Amino acid sequence: MPTIMFYGPEMQKEKRKKLVDDFTKAASEATGIDRSAFVVYLRPTDREHVAVGGELLVDKDGP
């Protein structure tokens, strides 16, 4: 079964539902695989645990 992983900020339930629907729709259209086959994982990740260019986001852009 095809899997989509998304690491990002905490979101309200309605935003999560829309994101999952949009990802599933786009992936299904792009691959021709029925949307019922897709599994989507949302992994909340805060800025203290993500780095870009060797610098934590929390330090790079502030709180």
Buried (B, 14 or more C-beta within 10 A) or exposed (E): EEEBEBEEEEBEEEEBEEBBEEBBEEBBEEEEEEBEEBEBEBEEBEBEEBEEEEEEBBEEEEE
